[in-house]
Amino acid sequence: MKVWTWLLLAIFCARPLSAQVVAQPEPPLDSARTSLRDALLVLRDTLATIDAAAARLQRDYREASGASLLSRARVMRDACDRSIRTIPPARGAVLNAKLSTVKRQKARTELVSAMDTLKGVLIRCEKEFAAMSQPDQAETVRGYANDRAVRILGGLRRYEHSLRNFLALMGIRVIPLGVTPPAVAG
């Protein structure tokens, strides 16, 4: 009787082996995908400076002095200008990537189109904030810069959506800035 009880208990309490998961590190990227990832991350990192500049602008525009507002407008202008310069190398890397499937080719077309749209957004950003960073424009910055920043950030989010889709199809895992990857059990 005891043997049957233990046997039944073992059968019902044991977890199936198929439910156990072994986490393994992702396979390393080949050199072509690594260079593609690196070019796209340079662009992504410069776009992060626009996010930071917009956040500072939006955070305290009500209380900031005129000089501080003008400084924030210049920082925003410079961040947009830096990002504009990183688009051509990233775009070239995407266009030169050897893609083996129709899905990847379609995602590339969408990403290149998103980069072109992003470039237009960044050019407008640079021009608008260059005009707002002039010495007599502090109240213009206070009144209109947040609206301009929201529009620019919307353009950045649309690009990031296309980028995420492309990277996923390419098998390139990118961890967001400031996040550490989970440890893999060995």
C-alpha positions as CSV (number, residue, x, y, z in Angstrom):
1,M,0.0,0.0,0.0
2,K,2.8,2.4,0.9
3,V,4.6,1.7,-2.4
4,W,1.4,2.6,-4.4
5,T,0.9,5.8,-2.4
6,W,4.5,6.9,-3.0
7,L,4.3,6.0,-6.7
8,L,1.0,7.9,-7.2
9,L,2.4,10.9,-5.3
10,A,5.6,10.9,-7.4
11,I,3.6,10.7,-10.6
12,F,1.2,13.6,-9.7
13,C,3.8,15.9,-8.1
14,A,6.6,15.5,-10.7
15,R,6.9,18.2,-13.2
16,P,7.2,17.2,-16.8
17,L,10.7,17.7,-18.2
18,S,9.3,19.6,-21.2
19,A,8.2,22.4,-18.8
20,Q,11.7,23.0,-17.6
21,V,13.5,25.7,-19.5
22,V,17.3,26.1,-19.8
23,A,18.3,29.6,-20.7
24,Q,21.2,29.8,-23.0
25,P,23.1,32.9,-24.3
26,E,22.1,34.1,-27.7
27,P,24.4,33.1,-30.5
28,P,26.9,35.8,-31.5
29,L,26.1,38.0,-34.5
30,D,28.1,37.6,-37.7
31,S,30.3,40.5,-38.7
32,A,27.8,41.9,-41.2
33,R,25.0,42.1,-38.7
34,T,27.3,43.5,-36.1
35,S,28.4,46.4,-38.2
36,L,24.8,47.0,-39.2
37,R,23.8,47.0,-35.5
38,D,26.6,49.3,-34.6
39,A,25.7,51.9,-37.3
40,L,22.0,51.8,-36.2
41,L,23.0,52.2,-32.5
42,V,25.0,55.3,-33.2
43,L,21.9,56.9,-34.7
44,R,19.8,55.6,-31.8
45,D,22.2,57.1,-29.2
46,T,22.2,60.5,-30.9
47,L,18.4,60.4,-30.9
48,A,18.5,59.8,-27.1
49,T,20.2,63.2,-26.7
50,I,17.1,64.8,-28.4
51,D,14.9,63.0,-25.9
52,A,17.0,64.3,-23.0
53,A,17.0,67.9,-24.4
54,A,13.3,67.9,-24.9
55,A,12.7,66.5,-21.3
56,R,14.8,69.3,-19.8
57,L,12.9,71.9,-21.9
58,Q,9.6,70.5,-20.9
59,R,10.5,70.0,-17.2
60,D,10.9,73.6,-16.1
61,Y,10.0,76.0,-18.9
62,R,7.6,77.9,-16.6
63,E,10.2,78.9,-14.0
64,A,13.3,79.0,-16.1
65,S,15.0,82.3,-16.8
66,G,15.2,83.6,-20.4
67,A,18.9,82.7,-20.6
68,S,18.2,79.1,-19.5
69,L,15.4,78.8,-22.1
70,L,17.7,80.0,-24.8
71,S,20.4,77.6,-23.6
72,R,17.9,74.7,-23.8
73,A,16.9,75.8,-27.3
74,R,20.5,75.7,-28.4
75,V,21.0,72.2,-26.8
76,M,17.9,71.0,-28.7
77,R,19.3,72.5,-31.9
78,D,22.7,70.9,-31.5
79,A,21.1,67.5,-30.6
80,C,19.1,67.6,-33.8
81,D,22.1,68.7,-35.9
82,R,24.2,65.8,-34.5
83,S,21.5,63.3,-35.3
84,I,21.1,64.6,-38.9
85,R,24.8,63.8,-39.4
86,T,24.4,60.2,-38.2
87,I,21.6,59.3,-40.6
88,P,23.7,58.9,-43.8
89,P,26.1,56.3,-42.4
90,A,23.2,54.4,-40.8
91,R,21.2,54.6,-44.0
92,G,24.1,53.4,-46.0
93,A,24.6,50.4,-43.7
94,V,21.0,49.4,-44.0
95,L,21.0,49.7,-47.8
96,N,24.2,47.7,-48.1
97,A,23.0,44.9,-45.9
98,K,22.6,41.5,-47.7
99,L,19.1,40.4,-47.0
100,S,17.9,36.9,-47.7
101,T,14.2,37.0,-47.3
102,V,11.3,39.1,-48.7
103,K,10.2,40.0,-45.2
104,R,13.6,41.5,-44.4
105,Q,13.7,43.4,-47.7
106,K,10.3,44.9,-47.0
107,A,11.4,45.8,-43.5
108,R,14.5,47.5,-44.9
109,T,12.4,49.5,-47.3
110,E,10.2,50.6,-44.4
111,L,13.2,51.5,-42.3
112,V,14.9,53.5,-45.1
113,S,11.6,55.4,-45.6
114,A,11.4,56.0,-41.9
115,M,14.9,57.3,-41.9
116,D,14.1,59.7,-44.7
117,T,11.1,61.0,-42.8
118,L,13.2,61.3,-39.6
119,K,15.7,63.3,-41.5
120,G,13.0,65.8,-42.5
121,V,11.8,66.0,-38.9
122,L,15.3,66.6,-37.6
123,I,16.0,69.3,-40.3
124,R,12.9,71.1,-39.2
125,C,13.9,70.7,-35.6
126,E,17.3,72.2,-36.2
127,K,15.9,75.1,-38.1
128,E,13.1,75.9,-35.6
129,F,15.3,75.7,-32.6
130,A,18.1,77.7,-34.3
131,A,15.5,80.5,-34.8
132,M,14.3,80.1,-31.2
133,S,17.8,80.2,-29.8
134,Q,18.4,83.8,-30.8
135,P,18.9,86.3,-28.0
136,D,15.5,87.9,-28.2
137,Q,13.5,84.7,-28.4
138,A,13.2,83.5,-24.8
139,E,9.5,84.0,-24.6
140,T,9.0,82.3,-27.9
141,V,10.9,79.3,-26.4
142,R,8.6,79.5,-23.4
143,G,5.5,79.6,-25.4
144,Y,6.1,77.3,-28.4
145,A,9.1,75.1,-27.8
146,N,7.2,72.4,-26.0
147,D,4.8,72.0,-28.8
148,R,7.7,71.7,-31.3
149,A,9.4,69.2,-29.0
150,V,6.3,67.0,-28.8
151,R,6.1,66.9,-32.6
152,I,9.7,66.0,-32.9
153,L,9.5,63.3,-30.3
154,G,6.5,61.8,-32.2
155,G,8.7,61.6,-35.3
156,L,11.4,59.8,-33.2
157,R,8.9,57.3,-31.9
158,R,7.7,56.5,-35.4
159,Y,11.3,55.8,-36.5
160,E,11.9,53.7,-33.5
161,H,8.9,51.5,-34.3
162,S,10.3,50.8,-37.8
163,L,13.8,50.2,-36.3
164,R,12.4,47.7,-33.8
165,N,10.7,45.7,-36.5
166,F,13.8,45.7,-38.7
167,L,16.1,44.6,-35.9
168,A,13.7,41.8,-34.9
169,L,13.5,40.4,-38.4
170,M,17.3,40.6,-38.7
171,G,17.7,38.6,-35.4
172,I,19.5,41.5,-33.8
173,R,18.6,41.9,-30.1
174,V,19.1,45.4,-28.8
175,I,18.7,46.1,-25.1
176,P,17.3,49.6,-24.4
177,L,19.7,52.2,-23.0
178,G,20.3,51.9,-19.3
179,V,19.0,48.3,-19.0
180,T,21.3,45.5,-18.1
181,P,20.7,42.1,-19.7
182,P,19.6,39.3,-17.4
183,A,22.2,36.9,-16.3
184,V,22.2,33.5,-18.1
185,A,22.3,30.4,-16.0
186,G,25.4,28.4,-16.9
